[in-house]
């Protein structure tokens, strides 16, 4: 990370001072150009006055052009000690009359305007000069001639004036930028003080304090604070879910683990092979029940509303039900249960997490098989009703009393007098959690002719 990105104050100052510096540089270029124009305008007037003064002293005598140069005119140009002055007077056909014969010629681009006063820059004897040119007609009774007067001076005074104006403007710009930077630096410090106060308040909090941040902060930071509050709320919910899972696991696993330990100790103390086999059979059943309980606890933690974002991929509900029902057939045969599937030929496409739907259906089928006596029938039905996918698991077992149909969706709830003592009360809560996480719900209804149970789950497509 670059130095300017490590500090918000530095970053803001950088992005303000940099454009301000670029704008100031452009303004200084414009100031220098304007200063040069102003200096040329002022000094060119003096050049023009000197050239006109010389032009007035040009006369014709005996058919010859004579010039009586008024040196007072040149003295106007030599007021600055660092400048040197040169002049040249030439007659018709550029014939040299007096002055410096080797002064630079008029540029070709300006010769068409030679009837007007001209000014151009050039070099003479290695020195930069500014040249003023005036054309003047001289007449006499016998002769009329056009003379050209050139007056040139070095540009030290002009350059000094331009540099002085430029330096003054640059100094003002530097003071402006420095003052703006200082004010910005101090202002940002004051403006960021609420963030420092917020930091101190957060540092004083304990790791378990996940209350929302209620400190007053600038408008620009309010969205960030809101996002932090939402994150802390989700984090608090996740911690609560983890604590509930830990408490549930500790409470529900304590008894079966103690039973397994006791049965193992009994098996170690037995000498009768028949009793050992019987005890090991009980031990196997206990470990199987404990293993299923652990798996369901993990499934419940996974499908909790605060367990993360739900995958929303399209899949065929009929295909999932077919594959899952086939996988449950061996368990149904072992319990002497007739397990069947009724699914439409057209696909019933829904959006969601395919793995969670498989878990939902396994729990419904396992519950039906576990609570139905031998020779019962369990049927998985898939349908499409009003653009909604519907899944039903119907059995003709003992059924669930109407008073308990809502309570069975509570965790660890067991129906009084239930014939199945191996359940742990987590199957149906997992089903409802998965259904609601996908925008649906699960309800329990009576089976056909009020015989058995019908669990109905509706999903939005």
C-alpha positions in Angstrom: 0.0 0.0 0.0 1.3 3.4 -1.0 2.0 6.0 1.7 -0.9 8.2 0.7 -3.3 5.3 1.0 -2.3 4.4 4.5 -3.9 7.6 6.0 -7.3 8.9 5.1 -6.1 12.4 5.9 -3.1 12.1 3.6 -5.2 10.6 0.9 -7.7 13.5 1.0 -4.9 16.1 1.2 -3.1 14.5 -1.7 -6.2 14.5 -4.0 -6.9 18.2 -3.1 -3.3 19.6 -3.3 -2.4 17.7 -6.5 -5.2 19.2 -8.6 -4.7 22.6 -7.0 -1.0 22.4 -7.9 -1.8 21.5 -11.5 -4.3 24.4 -11.7 -1.8 26.8 -10.2 0.8 25.7 -12.7 -1.5 26.4 -15.6 -2.4 29.7 -14.1 1.3 30.6 -13.7 1.8 29.8 -17.4 -1.0 32.2 -18.3 0.5 34.8 -15.9 3.9 34.5 -17.6 2.3 34.9 -21.1 0.3 37.9 -19.9 3.3 39.4 -18.3 5.3 39.0 -21.5 2.6 40.7 -23.5 2.3 43.6 -21.0 6.1 44.1 -20.9 6.3 44.0 -24.8 3.4 46.5 -25.0 5.1 48.9 -22.6 8.6 48.7 -24.0 7.4 48.6 -27.6 5.8 52.0 -27.2 9.2 53.4 -26.2 10.8 51.7 -29.2 8.1 53.2 -31.4 8.7 56.7 -29.9 12.4 56.5 -30.5 11.9 55.3 -34.1 9.4 58.1 -34.8 11.8 60.7 -33.3 14.5 59.6 -35.7 12.1 59.5 -38.6 11.3 63.2 -38.0 15.0 64.1 -38.4 15.3 62.5 -41.8 15.7 65.2 -44.6 16.7 65.4 -48.3 19.5 67.7 -49.3 21.0 67.8 -52.8 19.1 64.7 -53.7 20.6 62.8 -50.8 18.9 61.5 -47.7 20.5 62.8 -44.5 19.7 61.9 -40.9 20.5 64.0 -37.9 20.0 61.3 -35.2 18.6 62.9 -32.0 20.5 61.0 -29.4 17.9 62.1 -26.8 15.6 59.6 -28.5 18.1 56.8 -27.9 18.6 57.9 -24.3 15.0 56.9 -23.6 16.0 53.3 -24.3 19.2 53.3 -22.3 17.6 54.3 -19.0 18.2 50.8 -17.9 21.9 50.2 -17.6 21.7 46.5 -18.5 20.2 47.2 -22.0 22.0 48.1 -25.2 20.5 50.0 -28.0 21.0 49.7 -31.8 19.5 51.6 -34.8 19.6 51.6 -38.5 18.3 54.0 -41.2 18.0 52.7 -44.8 16.7 54.4 -47.8 15.1 53.2 -51.0 15.9 49.7 -52.2 17.2 49.0 -48.7 20.2 51.2 -49.1 22.1 51.7 -45.9 22.3 55.3 -44.7 23.5 55.3 -41.0 23.5 53.2 -37.8 24.4 49.5 -37.6 24.4 48.0 -41.0 24.2 44.4 -39.9 20.9 44.6 -37.9 18.6 41.7 -38.7 16.3 42.0 -41.7 12.5 42.1 -41.4 11.1 38.6 -41.4 9.4 37.6 -44.6 6.1 37.1 -42.9 6.0 40.7 -41.8 7.2 42.4 -45.0 3.7 42.7 -46.4 2.8 45.0 -43.4 5.9 47.2 -43.7 3.7 50.3 -44.0 2.7 49.9 -40.4 5.0 49.9 -37.3 6.4 46.4 -36.8 7.9 44.6 -33.9 9.8 41.2 -33.9 12.3 39.3 -31.8 15.7 38.2 -33.1 19.3 37.9 -32.1 22.2 40.3 -32.7 25.8 39.5 -31.8 24.6 36.6 -29.8 22.2 38.7 -27.8 18.4 38.4 -27.9 16.9 41.7 -29.1 13.5 43.3 -29.7 13.3 45.3 -33.0 10.9 48.1 -33.8 10.5 49.1 -37.5 8.9 52.3 -38.9 8.6 53.3 -42.6 8.6 57.0 -43.3 8.3 59.0 -46.6 10.6 62.0 -47.1 9.9 64.5 -49.9 11.5 67.5 -51.5 10.8 69.6 -54.6 13.0 67.3 -56.6 12.9 63.9 -54.8 10.6 61.7 -52.8 12.0 58.7 -51.0 10.9 56.0 -48.5 13.2 55.4 -45.6 13.0 52.6 -43.0 14.1 53.1 -39.4 14.9 50.2 -37.2 15.5 50.6 -33.5 16.5 47.6 -31.4 17.3 47.0 -27.8 18.4 44.0 -25.7 15.6 42.4 -23.6 17.3 42.2 -20.2 14.9 44.8 -18.7 11.8 43.1 -20.2 13.0 39.7 -18.9 13.6 41.2 -15.5 10.1 42.7 -15.4 8.5 39.4 -16.6 10.4 37.4 -14.0 9.4 39.8 -11.3 5.7 39.6 -12.2 6.0 35.8 -12.5 7.8 35.4 -9.2 5.3 37.6 -7.4 2.4 35.5 -8.8 4.2 32.2 -8.0 4.8 33.4 -4.5 1.1 34.2 -4.1 0.1 30.8 -5.5 2.6 29.0 -3.2 1.2 30.8 -0.2 -2.4 29.9 -1.3 -1.5 26.2 -1.8 0.4 26.1 1.5 -2.4 27.8 3.4 -5.0 25.6 1.8 -3.0 22.5 2.7 -2.6 23.6 6.3 -6.2 24.5 6.7 -7.2 21.2 5.0 -4.9 19.2 7.3 -6.2 20.9 10.4 -9.8 20.7 9.2 -9.5 17.0 8.4 -8.1 16.4 11.9 -11.2 18.1 13.4 -13.5 16.3 10.9 -12.1 12.9 11.8 -12.3 13.3 15.5 -15.7 11.5 15.6 -14.0 8.5 14.2 -11.3 8.6 16.8 -14.1 8.8 19.5 -15.8 5.8 17.9 -12.5 3.9 17.9 -12.1 4.5 21.6 -15.6 3.5 22.3 -15.1 0.2 20.4 -11.8 -0.5 22.2 -13.6 -0.2 25.5 -16.1 -2.9 24.6 -15.6 -6.5 25.7 -15.4 -9.2 23.0 -19.0 -10.3 23.9 -20.5 -6.9 23.6 -22.1 -6.9 20.2 -24.6 -4.1 20.8 -25.3 -1.7 17.9 -23.1 1.3 17.6 -25.2 4.3 18.6 -22.4 7.0 18.5 -23.1 10.1 16.4 -20.9 10.0 13.3 -20.7 12.1 10.1 -23.1 11.4 7.4 -20.4 10.0 5.1 -19.6 7.3 7.8 -23.2 6.5 8.7 -23.5 3.8 6.0 -20.2 2.2 7.2 -21.5 2.2 10.8 -24.8 0.7 9.6 -22.9 -2.1 7.8 -20.8 -2.8 11.0 -24.0 -3.0 13.0 -25.5 -5.4 10.6 -22.3 -7.5 10.7 -22.4 -7.5 14.5 -26.0 -8.5 14.5 -25.2 -11.5 12.2 -22.2 -12.3 14.3 -24.3 -12.2 17.4 -26.9 -14.5 15.8 -24.1 -16.9 14.7 -22.7 -17.0 18.2 -26.1 -17.6 19.7 -26.7 -20.4 17.2 -23.3 -21.9 18.1 -24.1 -21.7 21.8 -27.5 -23.2 21.3 -26.0 -26.0 19.3 -23.3 -26.6 21.9 -25.9 -26.7 24.7 -28.3 -28.9 22.7 -25.5 -31.3 21.8 -24.2 -31.4 25.4 -27.7 -32.0 26.8 -28.8 -34.6 24.2 -25.5 -36.5 24.0 -24.8 -36.8 27.7 -27.4 -39.6 28.3 -26.7 -41.8 25.2 -22.9 -41.5 25.8 -23.4 -42.5 29.5 -25.6 -45.4 28.3 -23.0 -46.6 25.9 -20.3 -46.4 28.6 -22.5 -48.4 31.0 -23.3 -51.0 28.3 -19.6 -51.4 27.5 -18.8 -51.9 31.1 -21.5 -54.5 31.4 -20.2 -56.3 28.3 -16.7 -56.3 29.8 -18.0 -57.9 33.0 -20.1 -60.6 31.3 -18.8 -64.1 30.8 -22.0 -65.6 29.2 -21.6 -65.4 25.4 -25.4 -64.9 25.0 -25.4 -62.0 27.4 -22.4 -60.5 25.8 -24.1 -60.7 22.4 -27.2 -59.2 23.8 -25.3 -56.4 25.4 -23.3 -55.7 22.3 -26.6 -55.5 20.3 -27.9 -52.9 22.7 -24.5 -51.1 22.4 -24.8 -51.1 18.6 -28.3 -49.6 18.8 -27.2 -46.9 21.2 -24.2 -45.9 19.0 -26.5 -45.9 15.9 -29.0 -43.7 17.7 -26.1 -41.4 18.9 -24.6 -41.2 15.5 -28.0 -40.2 13.9 -28.5 -37.6 16.7 -25.0 -36.1 16.0 -25.8 -36.0 12.2 -29.1 -34.3 12.8 -27.6 -31.8 15.2 -25.0 -30.9 12.5 -27.8 -30.7 9.9 -29.8 -28.4 12.2 -26.8 -26.1 12.7 -26.2 -26.0 8.9 -29.8 -25.1 8.0 -30.2 -22.5 10.8 -31.4 -19.1 9.3 -28.1 -17.4 10.3 -25.9 -20.2 8.9 -25.1 -18.4 5.7 -26.5 -17.6 2.3 -28.7 -20.2 0.6 -27.6 -21.5 -2.8 -30.3 -20.8 -5.4 -29.6 -23.1 -8.3 -32.4 -24.5 -10.5 -33.0 -28.3 -10.3 -35.8 -30.8 -10.9 -37.6 -31.7 -7.7 -38.9 -34.9 -9.2 -35.4 -36.1 -10.0 -34.2 -35.3 -6.5 -37.2 -37.2 -5.0 -36.6 -40.2 -7.2 -32.9 -40.5 -6.3 -33.5 -40.0 -2.6 -36.4 -42.4 -2.4 -34.4 -45.1 -4.1 -31.6 -44.6 -1.5 -34.2 -45.1 1.3 -35.6 -48.3 -0.1 -33.2 -50.7 1.8 -34.3 -49.1 5.1 -38.0 -49.5 4.1 -37.4 -53.2 3.2 -35.6 -53.8 6.5 -38.7 -52.4 8.4 -41.1 -54.2 6.1 -42.6 -50.9 4.8 -44.0 -50.3 1.3 -42.2 -47.2 0.0 -43.5 -45.7 -3.2 -43.1 -42.5 -5.3 -45.6 -40.6 -7.4 -44.0 -37.9 -9.6 -45.2 -36.2 -12.8 -43.4 -36.8 -16.0 -42.7 -33.1 -16.7 -39.9 -31.6 -14.6 -40.9 -29.6 -11.5 -38.1 -27.0 -11.5 -37.4 -25.0 -8.4 -34.6 -22.8 -7.1 -32.6 -23.8 -4.0 -29.9 -25.9 -2.5 -30.2 -29.4 -3.9 -28.3 -31.0 -1.0 -30.6 -29.4 1.6 -33.7 -30.7 -0.3 -32.2 -34.2 -0.2 -31.7 -33.8 3.6 -35.3 -32.6 4.0 -36.7 -35.6 2.1 -34.5 -38.1 3.9 -35.8 -36.9 7.3 -39.4 -37.1 6.2 -39.0 -40.6 4.8 -37.0 -41.7 7.9 -39.7 -40.3 10.2 -42.5 -42.1 8.4 -40.6 -45.4 8.3 -39.6 -45.1 11.9 -43.1 -44.4 13.3 -45.2 -46.7 11.1 -45.7 -50.3 12.0 -44.7 -53.2 9.7 -46.7 -53.6 6.4 -47.5 -49.9 6.3 -47.4 -47.8 3.2 -45.3 -44.6 2.8 -45.7 -42.6 -0.5 -43.6 -39.7 -1.7 -45.7 -37.4 -4.0 -44.4 -34.5 -6.2 -46.8 -32.1 -7.9 -47.0 -28.7 -9.4 -49.8 -26.5 -8.1 -50.3 -22.8 -9.1 -46.7 -22.5 -10.2 -45.4 -23.9 -6.9 -43.6 -27.1 -6.3 -45.3 -29.3 -3.8 -43.7 -32.3 -1.9 -45.9 -34.6 0.2 -44.9 -37.7 2.3 -48.0 -39.7 3.1 -48.3 -42.7 5.4 -51.1 -44.9 6.9 -49.4 -45.2 10.3 -50.8 -44.2 13.7 -50.8 -40.5 12.7 -50.1 -37.4 14.8 -52.8 -35.9 17.1 -54.0 -32.5 16.0 -52.8 -30.9 19.2 -49.3 -32.0 18.6 -49.0 -31.2 14.9 -47.4 -27.8 15.5 -45.4 -28.8 18.5 -43.5 -31.6 16.6 -41.7 -28.9 14.7 -40.1 -27.7 18.0 -36.6 -29.1 18.7 -36.4 -32.2 20.9 -40.2 -32.4 21.2 -41.5 -35.9 21.6 -45.1 -37.0 21.5 -46.2 -38.5 24.8 -46.5 -42.3 24.5 -44.7 -42.4 21.2 -44.0 -46.0 20.1 -40.6 -45.0 18.7 -38.1 -44.5 21.5 -35.1 -44.1 19.2 -36.0 -40.6 17.8 -34.4 -37.4 19.1 -37.0 -34.9 18.0 -34.9 -33.1 15.4 -36.2 -34.5 12.0 -39.2 -32.3 11.5 -37.5 -29.1 12.9 -34.8 -29.7 10.2 -37.6 -30.1 7.6 -39.2 -26.8 8.5 -35.9 -24.9 8.8 -35.0 -26.0 5.2 -38.4 -25.2 3.8 -38.5 -21.7 5.4 -35.0 -21.0 4.3 -36.1 -21.4 0.8 -39.2 -19.3 1.1 -41.6 -22.1 1.8 -43.1 -23.9 4.8 -44.0 -27.4 6.1 -47.4 -28.4 7.6 -48.8 -31.6 9.0 -52.2 -32.8 7.9 -54.2 -36.0 8.4 -53.8 -38.7 5.9 -56.5 -40.1 3.6 -59.8 -40.8 5.4 -58.1 -39.3 8.6 -55.7 -42.3 8.7 -52.0 -41.8 9.1 -50.0 -38.6 8.5 -49.5 -36.3 5.5 -46.5 -33.8 5.6 -46.9 -31.2 3.0 -44.0 -28.9 1.9 -44.6 -26.1 -0.6 -41.8 -24.3 -2.5 -41.8 -21.2 -4.7 -40.6 -21.8 -8.2 
